[in-house]
């Protein structure tokens, strides 16, 4: 089993995960850690990804910024798709 798959499985998640996102609710707790796991550049970074509320960012600040930017862009695009 791939190391990322094993980490997801240990957190009760799968490699094909869906998330219920809504403007008026906080992001699901495991969303950002899952994106960090997907972007982790090394096995050491994969091992450091935490799936709790206190999960630390990736050691590589640039990679952490990229993960957050991808998430922000996705959320912005989704929000922009709704007519107000």
BELZIMO-V191670 format. One record per helix or strand of 3 or more residues. SS is the DSSP state (h for helix, s for strand). FROM is the first residue (numbers start at 1). TO is the last residue. If there is no record, write none. Layout:
# BELZIMO-V191670
[[SS;FROM;TO] [SS;FROM;TO]]
This chain:
# BELZIMO-V191670
[[h;3;10] [h;29;39] [h;43;48] [h;61;80]]
